[in-house]
Amino acid sequence: MTPVDWYAWHNDYDNPVSPLARRLAAVQEQARAALDQARPGPLRAISVCAGQGRDLIGALAGHPRQRDVRARLVEIDPRNADVARQAARAAGLPQVEVVTGDASVTDAYAGMAPADLVLACGVFGNITDADIERTVGYCAQLCARGGTVVWTRGRWVPDLLPQICDWFTARGFDQLWVSDPAEGWGAAAHRLTAAPDPLEPGARMFIFRSHDPATGPPRYLS
């Protein structure tokens, strides 16, 4: 599998008709909807494998509740993390913290979980099926009761989205929205109706393995 340059990968966002740009718009819409429906008062948001932060920063910028939200974006690539910091400053979002670090470890979210909005975009398309199920379980620690998780996953054959939705349901989440399969990309939003589990310190939620554009990530360990 050819290594992906995750900095250059973001270039497709700048083409408004690209699948990635359309997916970004849908994710931002779901994040804004979650903020619209969130409880009054201070809110917390988390972005796992945040990249350049376009989804969360784009959703917060100009939103009526942007000043209510304290956010932490975790991204291991320092180039992408630096772009995210610049974007947060440019959008007037001083309460957005960008951490350059390993987003797969629960310690990265200490003090921020459980959060009212959790973004796991670009994660499930780069890990095995078992790690997706495992990470969904950790979403029940990262997310507050009544909070929303917005996530993405490519619709490679076989399409794993229905199974992922079932995993969220089994962990106490209600499905709010799922993208149309005809779009060719996958995204969904789920709300936690159960009480969140305590955040397990020092736990690894997943191992990031990247993906083949045609066939997706390795689904199982060989």
C-alpha positions as CSV (number, residue, x, y, z in Angstrom):
1,M,0.0,0.0,0.0
2,T,1.5,3.4,-1.1
3,P,1.9,5.7,1.9
4,V,-0.5,8.7,1.8
5,D,0.8,12.2,2.1
6,W,-2.0,13.5,4.5
7,Y,-0.9,17.1,3.9
8,A,-1.3,16.9,0.1
9,W,-4.5,14.8,0.6
10,H,-6.3,17.9,1.8
11,N,-5.9,19.6,-1.6
12,D,-9.1,18.0,-2.9
13,Y,-11.1,20.0,-0.3
14,D,-10.3,23.1,-2.5
15,N,-12.3,21.6,-5.4
16,P,-15.9,22.4,-4.6
17,V,-17.2,19.5,-6.8
18,S,-14.9,16.9,-5.4
19,P,-16.4,14.0,-3.3
20,L,-14.2,15.1,-0.4
21,A,-15.5,18.7,-0.6
22,R,-19.1,17.5,-0.7
23,R,-18.5,15.2,2.3
24,L,-16.9,18.1,4.2
25,A,-20.0,20.2,3.6
26,A,-22.2,17.4,4.9
27,V,-20.1,16.9,8.0
28,Q,-20.1,20.6,8.7
29,E,-23.9,20.7,8.4
30,Q,-24.3,17.9,10.9
31,A,-21.8,19.6,13.3
32,R,-23.8,22.8,13.1
33,A,-27.1,21.0,13.6
34,A,-25.6,19.4,16.8
35,L,-24.6,22.8,18.1
36,D,-28.1,24.2,17.2
37,Q,-29.6,21.4,19.4
38,A,-27.1,21.4,22.2
39,R,-27.9,22.3,25.8
40,P,-27.5,25.9,26.9
41,G,-24.2,27.0,28.4
42,P,-20.6,26.1,27.8
43,L,-20.0,23.2,25.4
44,R,-17.0,21.0,24.6
45,A,-16.0,19.5,21.2
46,I,-13.4,16.9,20.2
47,S,-12.0,16.1,16.8
48,V,-10.1,12.8,16.4
49,C,-7.5,12.7,13.6
50,A,-8.4,16.3,12.9
51,G,-6.2,16.9,9.9
52,Q,-6.3,20.6,9.1
53,G,-9.5,21.1,11.2
54,R,-11.7,22.1,8.3
55,D,-14.7,20.2,9.5
56,L,-14.9,21.5,13.1
57,I,-13.4,25.0,12.5
58,G,-15.6,25.4,9.4
59,A,-18.6,24.5,11.4
60,L,-17.8,26.8,14.4
61,A,-16.8,29.8,12.3
62,G,-19.8,32.2,12.3
63,H,-22.0,29.9,14.3
64,P,-24.2,31.7,16.9
65,R,-22.7,29.5,19.6
66,Q,-19.1,29.6,18.6
67,R,-18.1,31.4,21.8
68,D,-19.8,28.7,23.9
69,V,-17.6,26.0,22.5
70,R,-14.2,24.9,23.8
71,A,-12.6,22.5,21.4
72,R,-9.6,20.2,21.2
73,L,-8.3,19.0,17.8
74,V,-5.8,16.2,17.9
75,E,-3.6,15.6,14.8
76,I,-0.3,13.8,14.5
77,D,1.0,15.5,11.3
78,P,2.6,18.7,12.4
79,R,2.1,20.4,9.0
80,N,-1.7,19.8,9.2
81,A,-1.8,20.8,12.9
82,D,-0.1,24.1,12.1
83,V,-2.6,24.8,9.3
84,A,-5.4,24.1,11.8
85,R,-4.0,26.5,14.3
86,Q,-3.7,29.2,11.7
87,A,-7.3,28.5,10.6
88,A,-8.6,28.8,14.1
89,R,-6.8,32.1,14.6
90,A,-8.1,33.4,11.3
91,A,-11.6,32.4,12.2
92,G,-11.4,34.2,15.6
93,L,-11.6,31.0,17.6
94,P,-9.1,31.3,20.5
95,Q,-10.9,28.6,22.4
96,V,-9.9,26.0,19.8
97,E,-6.9,24.1,20.9
98,V,-4.9,22.1,18.4
99,V,-2.7,19.3,19.8
100,T,0.0,17.7,17.7
101,G,-0.1,14.2,19.0
102,D,-1.4,10.6,18.7
103,A,-5.2,10.8,18.3
104,S,-5.6,7.1,18.9
105,V,-4.8,7.3,22.7
106,T,-7.5,8.3,25.2
107,D,-5.1,10.4,27.2
108,A,-5.3,13.0,24.3
109,Y,-8.8,13.8,25.4
110,A,-8.4,14.0,29.1
111,G,-10.1,17.0,30.5
112,M,-12.3,17.4,27.5
113,A,-14.4,14.2,27.6
114,P,-17.2,13.7,27.7
115,A,-17.8,16.2,25.0
116,D,-21.0,17.6,23.4
117,L,-19.7,17.1,19.9
118,V,-17.2,14.4,18.8
119,L,-15.9,14.3,15.2
120,A,-14.3,11.0,14.0
121,C,-13.8,11.9,10.4
122,G,-11.2,10.2,8.3
123,V,-10.7,7.5,11.0
124,F,-12.9,4.6,10.2
125,G,-11.7,4.5,6.6
126,N,-8.1,3.8,7.8
127,I,-8.5,1.1,10.5
128,T,-9.6,-2.5,10.6
129,D,-13.2,-3.6,11.3
130,A,-12.3,-4.7,14.8
131,D,-10.7,-1.4,15.6
132,I,-13.8,0.4,14.2
133,E,-16.0,-1.5,16.6
134,R,-13.6,-0.9,19.4
135,T,-13.5,2.9,18.7
136,V,-17.3,3.1,18.6
137,G,-17.1,1.7,22.1
138,Y,-14.7,4.5,23.1
139,C,-17.1,7.0,21.5
140,A,-19.4,6.2,24.4
141,Q,-16.6,7.5,26.7
142,L,-15.7,10.6,24.6
143,C,-19.3,11.7,24.1
144,A,-21.6,13.3,26.7
145,R,-25.1,12.1,27.2
146,G,-27.2,14.0,24.6
147,G,-24.0,14.7,22.6
148,T,-23.4,13.9,19.0
149,V,-20.8,11.9,17.2
150,V,-20.3,12.7,13.5
151,W,-18.2,10.2,11.6
152,T,-17.1,9.2,8.1
153,R,-16.3,6.0,6.2
154,G,-15.7,5.3,2.5
155,R,-18.4,3.1,0.9
156,W,-16.0,0.4,-0.4
157,V,-17.6,-2.9,-1.3
158,P,-18.8,-4.4,1.0
159,D,-20.3,-1.3,2.5
160,L,-19.6,-1.3,6.2
161,L,-21.8,1.7,7.1
162,P,-24.9,-0.3,8.1
163,Q,-22.7,-2.4,10.4
164,I,-21.1,0.6,12.0
165,C,-24.5,2.1,12.6
166,D,-25.5,-1.1,14.4
167,W,-22.4,-0.9,16.5
168,F,-23.4,2.7,17.6
169,T,-26.9,1.5,18.4
170,A,-25.6,-1.3,20.6
171,R,-23.5,1.3,22.6
172,G,-26.5,3.5,23.4
173,F,-26.6,5.9,20.4
174,D,-29.6,6.9,18.3
175,Q,-29.0,7.4,14.6
176,L,-29.7,11.0,13.5
177,W,-28.6,11.0,9.9
178,V,-26.7,8.9,7.4
179,S,-25.6,9.9,3.9
180,D,-27.2,8.6,0.7
181,P,-25.2,5.7,-0.7
182,A,-25.5,7.3,-4.1
183,E,-23.1,10.0,-3.0
184,G,-20.2,7.4,-3.1
185,W,-18.9,8.6,0.3
186,G,-20.2,7.8,3.7
187,A,-21.0,9.9,6.8
188,A,-23.4,9.7,9.7
189,A,-24.4,11.3,12.9
190,H,-25.4,9.6,16.2
191,R,-26.6,10.9,19.5
192,L,-25.7,9.3,22.8
193,T,-28.8,8.6,24.8
194,A,-27.2,6.6,27.5
195,A,-24.9,7.9,30.3
196,P,-21.3,8.0,29.1
197,D,-18.8,5.6,30.4
198,P,-15.8,7.0,32.3
199,L,-12.8,7.7,30.1
200,E,-10.3,4.9,30.4
201,P,-6.8,6.3,30.8
202,G,-3.9,5.2,28.7
203,A,-6.0,3.2,26.3
204,R,-5.3,2.8,22.6
205,M,-8.6,3.0,20.6
206,F,-7.2,2.0,17.2
207,I,-4.1,1.6,15.1
208,F,-4.1,3.9,12.0
209,R,-3.3,1.8,8.9
210,S,-4.2,4.1,6.0
211,H,-6.1,2.7,3.0
212,D,-6.1,1.8,-0.7
213,P,-8.3,4.2,-2.7
214,A,-9.9,1.4,-4.6
215,T,-10.4,-1.2,-1.9
216,G,-10.2,0.6,1.4
217,P,-8.2,-0.3,4.5
218,P,-7.2,-3.8,5.5
219,R,-10.4,-5.1,7.1
220,Y,-8.7,-7.8,9.2
221,L,-5.3,-8.5,10.5
222,S,-3.5,-11.2,8.5
